[in-house]
Amino acid sequence: TNAFSLAAIVRSSKTQNQSQKEDQQYVLVHERFPRGWWLPGGGIEHKDSTPVDAAVRETIEEAALPHCENLPVMTHLLTLEQTQGRIRFIFRGEWCDDDEQSILKCPPGDDESIEAKWVTWEEVNNFKRRRKHIPREQWSDDSSDNPHPLSSRTSVSHPWLRAHEPLTFFGMLEHSLTQNDTVPGLKVCPVGGEEDEVVGAFFSRQSNDNEGLQTLTIQGRAAFLIHLKCHLIVYDNENQQFATMTKRVDDQNEKTLRQLADEMLSQFTSSTSETGLLRVEYVAHENGREATLTVFPYAITSSNHEFHYDVKWFSKDELTDLLDQQLAAQLLTGQGNVADLNILRDTECEM
């Protein structure tokens, strides 16, 4: 499986008035000609401990000035996309930058990219889509005959987007901001952080000494054998009991995590009042070649048990697994920002 990390980076600043919604800005990277502008991101490499580390590394490589020590922070997992032979983690990140001495890369750039800029949502929408059918002799660095997406501050060359991702994910963040809503997705939580933090996205790597570590690569990127699991927790709010079940994807080319979750939830469809995603857990194995990715969807149902003969029900205190007990407590109290199940996707997310 090829694994990728992308980052939708939001600007934060010590001097910026965070209460001004119109001030929210996002990073766009000007990739090498003729690819246009896109999000920072790329393939997860074997030197990356987790997908979060890959997103940070790609942002620094593609968007930052050389020797930049100011690292972005990935705050939320916006989307987990799984298609045949590929998994993409799309994160929301925050990066502190001030106008007086910006950390962003300037032209002519390097092998990774030409430059990076902070853009508003309005400016993102002014960018053209990538022009796929214009003859090469008409490609030019001169943008004098093109609308300038950033005309309020500066002109740019190649003013088109490589693909839909900036519009899709910046739009997602912009919508939550204008609606005074919570940030979409699951909060990225440090492993070993607060003990009561069980809802969120957790990324870790089993310890290893990295000496003689064997890795597989496909075209220079790390290739992982990713074991996919779905752990469903169901709460019967009439009888105040829980049921749990775990299944795994045996063939990633036959079934995705979203399909497996939908399949497991289907037996409760007629009586389910609420579904969502409590947790995503990614653990890289110490051999450097494998990882286990587990998603934790939930359902709240009001069904009579007689319709589910093959399901065993327990009170919260009868659950034997500590994590199940903690997740059950979250469902009972309603604490923790759970995510919409639609952050699990088996197609590319596009507006």
C-alpha positions as CSV (number, residue, x, y, z in Angstrom):
1,T,0.0,0.0,0.0
2,N,1.2,3.5,-0.9
3,A,0.5,5.9,2.0
4,F,0.4,9.7,1.7
5,S,0.0,12.6,4.0
6,L,-1.4,16.1,3.0
7,A,-1.7,19.2,5.2
8,A,-4.3,22.0,5.1
9,I,-2.3,24.5,7.1
10,V,-4.0,27.4,8.8
11,R,-2.0,30.5,9.8
12,S,-1.7,31.4,13.4
13,S,0.2,34.5,14.6
14,K,1.1,36.1,17.9
15,T,0.0,39.5,16.5
16,Q,-2.9,38.4,14.4
17,N,-6.4,39.1,15.8
18,Q,-7.9,35.6,15.9
19,S,-11.4,37.0,16.3
20,Q,-11.4,38.3,12.8
21,K,-12.8,35.5,10.7
22,E,-11.7,37.2,7.4
23,D,-8.1,37.0,8.5
24,Q,-7.9,33.2,8.3
25,Q,-5.2,32.3,5.8
26,Y,-4.0,29.0,4.4
27,V,-0.7,27.8,2.9
28,L,-0.5,27.1,-0.9
29,V,2.6,25.6,-2.4
30,H,3.8,26.5,-5.9
31,E,5.0,23.2,-7.2
32,R,7.6,22.8,-9.9
33,F,6.4,23.8,-13.4
34,P,3.9,23.0,-14.8
35,R,2.0,21.4,-11.8
36,G,0.6,24.7,-10.4
37,W,-0.4,25.3,-6.8
38,W,-1.4,22.7,-4.2
39,L,-1.3,21.6,-0.6
40,P,2.0,20.6,1.0
41,G,2.1,16.8,1.1
42,G,3.5,13.7,-0.4
43,G,4.3,10.1,0.2
44,I,5.0,8.8,3.7
45,E,8.7,7.7,3.8
46,H,10.3,5.0,6.0
47,K,12.1,7.7,7.9
48,D,8.7,9.1,9.1
49,S,7.6,7.7,12.4
50,T,3.9,8.3,11.6
51,P,1.7,10.0,9.0
52,V,1.7,13.1,11.3
53,D,5.5,13.3,11.1
54,A,5.2,12.9,7.3
55,A,2.8,15.8,7.1
56,V,5.1,18.0,9.1
57,R,8.2,17.0,7.1
58,E,6.4,17.6,3.8
59,T,5.2,21.1,4.9
60,I,8.7,22.1,5.9
61,E,10.3,20.7,2.7
62,E,7.8,22.3,0.4
63,A,6.7,25.5,2.1
64,A,9.4,26.7,4.5
65,L,12.6,28.7,4.1
66,P,15.8,26.6,4.4
67,H,16.8,25.8,8.0
68,C,13.3,26.7,9.3
69,E,13.0,25.5,12.9
70,N,9.4,26.7,13.3
71,L,7.4,23.5,12.9
72,P,3.7,23.3,12.1
73,V,1.4,21.4,14.4
74,M,-1.1,18.9,13.0
75,T,-4.3,19.5,15.0
76,H,-7.0,17.3,13.3
77,L,-7.4,14.4,11.0
78,L,-9.9,15.8,8.4
79,T,-10.2,12.8,6.1
80,L,-8.9,9.2,5.8
81,E,-9.2,8.2,2.2
82,Q,-8.7,4.6,1.1
83,T,-8.7,3.6,-2.5
84,Q,-7.1,0.5,-4.2
85,G,-3.4,0.4,-3.3
86,R,-3.5,3.8,-1.6
87,I,-4.3,5.5,1.7
88,R,-4.3,9.2,2.2
89,F,-4.3,11.0,5.6
90,I,-5.4,14.7,5.2
91,F,-4.7,16.8,8.3
92,R,-5.5,20.3,9.5
93,G,-2.4,22.0,10.8
94,E,-1.5,25.3,12.4
95,W,1.7,27.3,11.7
96,C,2.7,30.5,13.5
97,D,4.0,33.1,11.0
98,D,4.3,36.9,11.2
99,D,4.5,39.4,8.3
100,E,7.7,41.0,9.5
101,Q,9.8,38.0,8.8
102,S,7.8,35.3,7.1
103,I,8.9,31.7,7.2
104,L,7.6,30.8,3.8
105,K,9.8,29.8,0.9
106,C,10.5,32.5,-1.8
107,P,11.3,32.1,-5.5
108,P,13.3,30.5,-7.2
109,G,12.8,27.8,-4.5
110,D,14.5,24.5,-4.7
111,D,13.9,20.9,-6.1
112,E,10.8,20.5,-3.9
113,S,8.9,23.7,-4.9
114,I,9.2,27.2,-6.2
115,E,7.5,29.1,-3.4
116,A,4.7,29.2,-0.9
117,K,2.2,31.8,0.0
118,W,-0.5,32.6,2.6
119,V,-3.9,32.9,0.9
120,T,-7.4,33.7,1.9
121,W,-10.4,31.6,1.0
122,E,-11.4,34.3,-1.6
123,E,-8.0,34.1,-3.2
124,V,-8.0,30.3,-3.3
125,N,-11.3,30.5,-5.3
126,N,-9.7,33.0,-7.8
127,F,-7.1,30.4,-8.8
128,K,-7.7,28.6,-12.0
129,R,-7.9,24.8,-12.2
130,R,-4.9,23.2,-13.8
131,R,-5.0,23.7,-17.6
132,K,-4.7,20.3,-19.0
133,H,-5.2,20.9,-22.7
134,I,-3.0,24.0,-23.4
135,P,-0.1,23.2,-25.7
136,R,3.3,23.4,-23.9
137,E,4.5,26.3,-26.1
138,Q,1.7,28.4,-24.5
139,W,2.9,27.7,-21.0
140,S,4.7,30.7,-19.7
141,D,5.9,32.3,-16.5
142,D,4.4,35.5,-17.7
143,S,0.9,35.8,-16.1
144,S,0.2,39.2,-17.6
145,D,-2.7,37.9,-19.7
146,N,-4.1,35.9,-16.8
147,P,-6.3,37.0,-13.9
148,H,-4.1,37.3,-10.8
149,P,-5.4,35.2,-8.0
150,L,-3.5,37.3,-5.5
151,S,-3.8,40.6,-7.3
152,S,-4.6,42.4,-4.0
153,R,-1.0,41.8,-2.9
154,T,1.1,40.3,-5.6
155,S,0.9,38.5,-8.9
156,V,1.8,34.9,-9.4
157,S,2.8,32.7,-12.3
158,H,1.0,29.5,-13.3
159,P,-2.2,30.6,-11.5
160,W,-4.0,27.3,-11.4
161,L,-4.5,24.6,-8.9
162,R,-3.0,21.2,-9.5
163,A,-6.1,19.5,-8.2
164,H,-9.2,19.9,-6.1
165,E,-7.7,19.5,-2.6
166,P,-7.2,23.2,-1.7
167,L,-10.8,24.0,-2.6
168,T,-12.1,20.9,-0.8
169,F,-10.3,21.1,2.5
170,F,-9.9,24.9,2.8
171,G,-13.6,25.1,2.0
172,M,-14.3,22.6,4.8
173,L,-12.4,24.7,7.3
174,E,-13.8,27.9,6.1
175,H,-17.4,26.6,6.4
176,S,-16.8,25.5,10.0
177,L,-15.3,28.9,10.8
178,T,-18.1,30.9,9.3
179,Q,-20.7,28.7,11.0
180,N,-19.0,29.1,14.4
181,D,-18.8,25.3,14.3
182,T,-16.2,23.0,15.7
183,V,-13.2,22.0,13.5
184,P,-14.3,19.0,11.4
185,G,-12.6,15.7,11.8
186,L,-10.9,14.1,14.8
187,K,-8.5,15.9,17.1
188,V,-4.9,14.6,16.8
189,C,-4.0,13.4,20.3
190,P,-0.5,12.6,21.6
191,V,-0.1,9.0,22.6
192,G,0.5,8.9,26.3
193,G,-1.2,12.3,26.8
194,E,-4.1,12.9,29.1
195,E,-5.5,9.7,30.5
196,D,-9.1,10.6,29.8
197,E,-8.4,11.5,26.2
198,V,-9.7,8.5,24.2
199,V,-11.7,10.2,21.5
200,G,-9.5,11.4,18.6
201,A,-6.8,10.3,16.2
202,F,-3.8,8.6,17.7
203,F,-0.5,7.9,15.8
204,S,2.4,6.0,17.2
205,R,5.3,3.8,16.3
206,Q,6.5,0.8,18.2
207,S,10.0,1.3,19.6
208,N,13.0,0.2,17.6
209,D,16.6,1.0,17.4
210,N,16.5,1.8,13.6
211,E,19.7,-0.2,13.2
212,G,19.6,-2.4,10.2
213,L,15.9,-1.5,9.7
214,Q,14.6,-3.2,6.6
215,T,12.1,-1.2,4.6
216,L,10.3,-1.7,1.3
217,T,10.0,1.1,-1.2
218,I,7.9,1.7,-4.4
219,Q,9.4,4.4,-6.6
220,G,11.3,5.9,-3.6
221,R,8.3,6.0,-1.3
222,A,7.8,3.7,1.7
223,A,5.6,0.8,1.0
224,F,3.7,-0.6,4.0
225,L,1.7,-3.7,4.6
226,I,-1.1,-2.0,6.5
227,H,-3.4,-4.2,8.5
228,L,-6.9,-2.6,8.6
229,K,-9.4,-3.2,11.4
230,C,-12.8,-1.9,12.4
231,H,-13.9,-2.0,16.0
232,L,-17.6,-1.1,16.4
233,I,-19.2,-0.1,19.6
234,V,-23.0,-0.1,19.8
235,Y,-25.0,1.5,22.6
236,D,-28.6,0.4,23.3
237,N,-30.0,3.5,25.0
238,E,-33.3,1.8,26.0
239,N,-31.6,-1.1,27.9
240,Q,-28.4,0.9,28.7
241,Q,-26.2,-1.9,27.4
242,F,-23.3,-2.1,25.0
243,A,-22.1,-4.5,22.3
244,T,-18.7,-4.5,20.6
245,M,-17.3,-6.4,17.6
246,T,-14.1,-6.3,15.6
247,K,-13.5,-7.3,12.0
248,R,-10.5,-6.8,9.7
249,V,-10.1,-6.2,6.0
250,D,-8.4,-9.3,4.6
251,D,-8.0,-8.0,1.1
252,Q,-7.6,-4.2,0.7
253,N,-8.4,-4.4,-3.0
254,E,-11.7,-6.0,-2.2
255,K,-13.0,-4.0,0.7
256,T,-12.3,-0.6,2.3
257,L,-12.6,0.4,6.0
258,R,-15.6,2.5,5.1
259,Q,-17.3,-0.5,3.4
260,L,-16.5,-2.7,6.4
261,A,-17.9,-0.1,8.8
262,D,-21.1,0.2,6.8
263,E,-21.4,-3.5,6.6
264,M,-21.1,-3.9,10.4
265,L,-23.5,-1.0,11.0
266,S,-26.1,-2.4,8.6
267,Q,-27.5,-4.9,11.0
268,F,-28.5,-2.0,13.3
269,T,-29.7,0.4,10.5
270,S,-33.5,0.1,11.2
271,S,-33.1,1.1,14.8
272,T,-30.1,3.4,14.8
273,S,-30.6,7.0,15.7
274,E,-27.0,8.1,15.5
275,T,-23.7,7.0,14.1
276,G,-20.2,8.5,14.0
277,L,-16.5,7.9,14.5
278,L,-14.9,7.9,18.0
279,R,-11.3,7.1,17.3
280,V,-8.7,6.4,14.7
281,E,-5.5,4.5,15.8
282,Y,-2.4,4.0,13.7
283,V,0.5,2.0,15.0
284,A,3.6,1.5,12.9
285,H,5.3,-1.8,13.7
286,E,8.9,-1.9,14.8
287,N,10.0,-3.9,11.7
288,G,9.4,-0.7,9.7
289,R,7.4,-2.6,7.0
290,E,4.0,-2.9,8.6
291,A,1.4,-0.8,10.3
292,T,-2.0,-1.4,11.9
293,L,-4.8,1.1,11.2
294,T,-8.0,0.7,13.3
295,V,-11.1,2.8,13.2
296,F,-13.7,2.9,15.9
297,P,-17.2,3.7,14.6
298,Y,-20.2,3.8,17.0
299,A,-23.9,3.5,16.8
300,I,-26.6,4.4,19.2
301,T,-29.7,2.3,18.9
302,S,-33.0,1.8,20.5
303,S,-33.5,-1.8,19.2
304,N,-34.9,-4.7,21.2
305,H,-32.2,-7.3,21.6
306,E,-34.3,-10.0,20.1
307,F,-33.5,-8.7,16.6
308,H,-29.8,-9.3,17.2
309,Y,-29.4,-12.9,18.2
310,D,-25.7,-13.1,17.4
311,V,-24.8,-10.0,19.5
312,K,-23.9,-10.2,23.1
313,W,-24.8,-7.2,25.3
314,F,-23.1,-5.9,28.4
315,S,-23.4,-3.1,30.9
316,K,-20.5,-0.7,30.9
317,D,-19.0,-2.3,34.0
318,E,-19.2,-5.7,32.4
319,L,-17.0,-4.7,29.4
320,T,-13.6,-6.3,29.9
321,D,-11.5,-4.1,27.7
322,L,-10.3,-0.9,29.3
323,L,-10.5,1.1,26.0
324,D,-14.1,-0.2,25.4
325,Q,-15.0,1.0,29.0
326,Q,-13.6,4.4,28.2
327,L,-15.3,4.8,24.9
328,A,-18.6,3.6,26.4
329,A,-18.2,6.3,29.1
330,Q,-17.8,8.9,26.4
331,L,-21.0,7.8,24.7
332,L,-22.8,8.0,28.0
333,T,-21.6,11.4,28.9
334,G,-21.5,12.9,25.4
335,Q,-18.1,14.4,26.1
336,G,-15.4,14.5,23.4
337,N,-15.8,15.8,19.9
338,V,-16.7,12.7,17.8
339,A,-16.4,12.9,14.0
340,D,-18.9,12.3,11.2
341,L,-18.5,8.8,9.8
342,N,-18.0,10.5,6.4
343,I,-14.4,11.3,7.2
344,L,-13.8,7.7,6.2
345,R,-13.9,7.6,2.5
346,D,-13.3,5.0,-0.2
347,T,-13.1,7.7,-3.0
348,E,-11.2,10.9,-3.2
349,C,-13.0,13.7,-1.3
350,E,-14.0,16.5,-3.8
351,M,-16.4,19.4,-3.7
